[in-house]
Amino acid sequence: MSGIDKQAHQDELIGRATGLMDLVSYQEGSIVSRTIMEKKAGTLTLFAVAEGQGLSEHTAPFDALVYILDGEAEVLISGQPHLVKQGQMIIMPANQPHALKAMKQFKMMLVMIRA
Protein backbone atom coordinates (compact mmCIF):
# COMPACT_ATOMS: atom_id res chain seq x y z
CA MET A 1 0.00 0.00 0.00
CA SER A 2 1.45 3.38 -0.97
CA GLY A 3 1.90 6.17 1.55
CA ILE A 4 -1.04 8.07 0.04
CA ASP A 5 -3.31 5.00 0.15
CA LYS A 6 -2.19 4.24 3.71
CA GLN A 7 -3.00 7.80 4.85
CA ALA A 8 -6.41 7.68 3.15
CA HIS A 9 -7.09 4.33 4.84
CA GLN A 10 -6.23 5.88 8.21
CA ASP A 11 -8.20 9.08 7.51
CA GLU A 12 -11.42 7.12 6.90
CA LEU A 13 -11.48 6.28 10.63
CA ILE A 14 -11.26 9.87 11.88
CA GLY A 15 -14.41 11.14 13.60
CA ARG A 16 -16.11 7.75 13.30
CA ALA A 17 -16.94 5.37 16.14
CA THR A 18 -15.46 2.01 15.20
CA GLY A 19 -14.97 -1.31 16.97
CA LEU A 20 -11.30 -2.32 17.07
CA MET A 21 -12.17 -5.99 16.64
CA ASP A 22 -13.77 -5.22 13.27
CA LEU A 23 -10.67 -3.55 11.80
CA VAL A 24 -8.50 -6.67 11.47
CA SER A 25 -9.47 -10.28 10.66
CA TYR A 26 -7.89 -13.65 11.33
CA GLN A 27 -6.33 -15.49 8.40
CA GLU A 28 -5.35 -19.14 8.89
CA GLY A 29 -1.60 -19.62 9.28
CA SER A 30 -0.89 -15.89 9.10
CA ILE A 31 -0.34 -12.65 10.93
CA VAL A 32 -2.49 -9.79 9.66
CA SER A 33 -1.72 -6.20 10.65
CA ARG A 34 -3.35 -2.83 10.09
CA THR A 35 -1.80 0.49 11.01
CA ILE A 36 -4.46 2.74 12.53
CA MET A 37 -2.27 5.76 13.27
CA GLU A 38 1.29 6.56 12.30
CA LYS A 39 2.76 9.82 13.55
CA LYS A 40 6.22 11.11 14.35
CA ALA A 41 5.49 10.51 18.06
CA GLY A 42 4.42 6.89 17.61
CA THR A 43 2.18 4.28 16.03
CA LEU A 44 -0.97 2.32 16.81
CA THR A 45 -1.24 -1.00 14.97
CA LEU A 46 -3.75 -3.84 15.20
CA PHE A 47 -2.72 -7.46 14.67
CA ALA A 48 -4.69 -10.69 14.18
CA VAL A 49 -2.39 -13.65 14.83
CA ALA A 50 -3.39 -17.21 13.93
CA GLU A 51 -2.79 -19.98 16.49
CA GLY A 52 0.84 -21.11 16.50
CA GLN A 53 2.07 -17.98 14.73
CA GLY A 54 4.09 -15.23 16.33
CA LEU A 55 6.64 -12.48 16.10
CA SER A 56 10.21 -13.70 16.54
CA GLU A 57 12.52 -12.27 19.16
CA HIS A 58 13.66 -8.74 18.42
CA THR A 59 14.37 -5.45 20.17
CA ALA A 60 12.94 -1.98 19.62
CA PRO A 61 14.40 1.35 20.67
CA PHE A 62 11.08 2.44 22.23
CA ASP A 63 8.66 1.13 24.87
CA ALA A 64 5.64 -0.64 23.39
CA LEU A 65 2.29 -1.46 24.98
CA VAL A 66 0.45 -4.60 23.90
CA TYR A 67 -3.27 -4.83 24.70
CA ILE A 68 -4.91 -8.20 23.97
CA LEU A 69 -8.34 -7.67 22.40
CA ASP A 70 -9.19 -11.35 21.88
CA GLY A 71 -7.59 -14.71 22.75
CA GLU A 72 -4.27 -15.00 24.54
CA ALA A 73 -0.58 -14.66 23.78
CA GLU A 74 2.68 -15.69 25.33
CA VAL A 75 4.89 -12.62 25.50
CA LEU A 76 8.57 -13.20 26.18
CA ILE A 77 10.51 -10.26 27.59
CA SER A 78 14.23 -10.89 28.12
CA GLY A 79 13.48 -14.63 28.14
CA GLN A 80 10.75 -14.33 30.82
CA PRO A 81 7.37 -15.71 29.61
CA HIS A 82 4.13 -13.85 30.38
CA LEU A 83 0.67 -15.20 29.51
CA VAL A 84 -1.44 -12.21 28.49
CA LYS A 85 -5.17 -12.77 28.03
CA GLN A 86 -8.10 -10.87 26.55
CA GLY A 87 -8.53 -7.54 28.32
CA GLN A 88 -4.97 -7.52 29.67
CA MET A 89 -1.96 -5.46 28.64
CA ILE A 90 1.78 -5.64 29.04
CA ILE A 91 4.50 -3.08 28.41
CA MET A 92 7.57 -4.28 26.57
CA PRO A 93 10.49 -2.05 27.60
CA ALA A 94 12.79 -0.42 25.07
CA ASN A 95 15.99 -2.25 24.13
CA GLN A 96 14.97 -5.54 25.79
CA PRO A 97 14.49 -8.59 23.56
CA HIS A 98 10.87 -9.64 23.23
CA ALA A 99 8.74 -12.06 21.20
CA LEU A 100 5.05 -12.98 20.95
CA LYS A 101 3.42 -16.33 20.23
CA ALA A 102 -0.25 -17.24 19.76
CA MET A 103 -1.15 -19.93 22.29
CA LYS A 104 -4.65 -19.48 20.85
CA GLN A 105 -5.42 -17.10 18.03
CA PHE A 106 -5.36 -13.55 19.31
CA LYS A 107 -5.91 -9.96 18.30
CA MET A 108 -3.86 -7.20 19.81
CA MET A 109 -3.38 -3.48 19.71
CA LEU A 110 0.28 -2.39 19.72
CA VAL A 111 1.03 1.17 20.80
CA MET A 112 4.59 2.38 20.36
CA ILE A 113 5.58 5.79 21.67
CA ARG A 114 8.77 7.18 20.11
CA ALA A 115 9.36 10.05 22.51
C-alpha positions as CSV (number, residue, x, y, z in Angstrom):
1,M,0.0,0.0,0.0
2,S,1.5,3.4,-1.0
3,G,1.9,6.2,1.6
4,I,-1.0,8.1,0.0
5,D,-3.3,5.0,0.2
6,K,-2.2,4.2,3.7
7,Q,-3.0,7.8,4.9
8,A,-6.4,7.7,3.1
9,H,-7.1,4.3,4.8
10,Q,-6.2,5.9,8.2
11,D,-8.2,9.1,7.5
12,E,-11.4,7.1,6.9
13,L,-11.5,6.3,10.6
14,I,-11.3,9.9,11.9
15,G,-14.4,11.1,13.6
16,R,-16.1,7.7,13.3
17,A,-16.9,5.4,16.1
18,T,-15.5,2.0,15.2
19,G,-15.0,-1.3,17.0
20,L,-11.3,-2.3,17.1
21,M,-12.2,-6.0,16.6
22,D,-13.8,-5.2,13.3
23,L,-10.7,-3.6,11.8
24,V,-8.5,-6.7,11.5
25,S,-9.5,-10.3,10.7
26,Y,-7.9,-13.6,11.3
27,Q,-6.3,-15.5,8.4
28,E,-5.3,-19.1,8.9
29,G,-1.6,-19.6,9.3
30,S,-0.9,-15.9,9.1
31,I,-0.3,-12.6,10.9
32,V,-2.5,-9.8,9.7
33,S,-1.7,-6.2,10.6
34,R,-3.3,-2.8,10.1
35,T,-1.8,0.5,11.0
36,I,-4.5,2.7,12.5
37,M,-2.3,5.8,13.3
38,E,1.3,6.6,12.3
39,K,2.8,9.8,13.5
40,K,6.2,11.1,14.4
41,A,5.5,10.5,18.1
42,G,4.4,6.9,17.6
43,T,2.2,4.3,16.0
44,L,-1.0,2.3,16.8
45,T,-1.2,-1.0,15.0
46,L,-3.7,-3.8,15.2
47,F,-2.7,-7.5,14.7
48,A,-4.7,-10.7,14.2
49,V,-2.4,-13.7,14.8
50,A,-3.4,-17.2,13.9
51,E,-2.8,-20.0,16.5
52,G,0.8,-21.1,16.5
53,Q,2.1,-18.0,14.7
54,G,4.1,-15.2,16.3
55,L,6.6,-12.5,16.1
56,S,10.2,-13.7,16.5
57,E,12.5,-12.3,19.2
58,H,13.7,-8.7,18.4
59,T,14.4,-5.4,20.2
60,A,12.9,-2.0,19.6
61,P,14.4,1.4,20.7
62,F,11.1,2.4,22.2
63,D,8.7,1.1,24.9
64,A,5.6,-0.6,23.4
65,L,2.3,-1.5,25.0
66,V,0.5,-4.6,23.9
67,Y,-3.3,-4.8,24.7
68,I,-4.9,-8.2,24.0
69,L,-8.3,-7.7,22.4
70,D,-9.2,-11.4,21.9
71,G,-7.6,-14.7,22.7
72,E,-4.3,-15.0,24.5
73,A,-0.6,-14.7,23.8
74,E,2.7,-15.7,25.3
75,V,4.9,-12.6,25.5
76,L,8.6,-13.2,26.2
77,I,10.5,-10.3,27.6
78,S,14.2,-10.9,28.1
79,G,13.5,-14.6,28.1
80,Q,10.7,-14.3,30.8
81,P,7.4,-15.7,29.6
82,H,4.1,-13.8,30.4
83,L,0.7,-15.2,29.5
84,V,-1.4,-12.2,28.5
85,K,-5.2,-12.8,28.0
86,Q,-8.1,-10.9,26.5
87,G,-8.5,-7.5,28.3
88,Q,-5.0,-7.5,29.7
89,M,-2.0,-5.5,28.6
90,I,1.8,-5.6,29.0
91,I,4.5,-3.1,28.4
92,M,7.6,-4.3,26.6
93,P,10.5,-2.1,27.6
94,A,12.8,-0.4,25.1
95,N,16.0,-2.2,24.1
96,Q,15.0,-5.5,25.8
97,P,14.5,-8.6,23.6
98,H,10.9,-9.6,23.2
99,A,8.7,-12.1,21.2
100,L,5.0,-13.0,20.9
101,K,3.4,-16.3,20.2
102,A,-0.2,-17.2,19.8
103,M,-1.1,-19.9,22.3
104,K,-4.7,-19.5,20.8
105,Q,-5.4,-17.1,18.0
106,F,-5.4,-13.5,19.3
107,K,-5.9,-10.0,18.3
108,M,-3.9,-7.2,19.8
109,M,-3.4,-3.5,19.7
110,L,0.3,-2.4,19.7
111,V,1.0,1.2,20.8
112,M,4.6,2.4,20.4
113,I,5.6,5.8,21.7
114,R,8.8,7.2,20.1
115,A,9.4,10.1,22.5
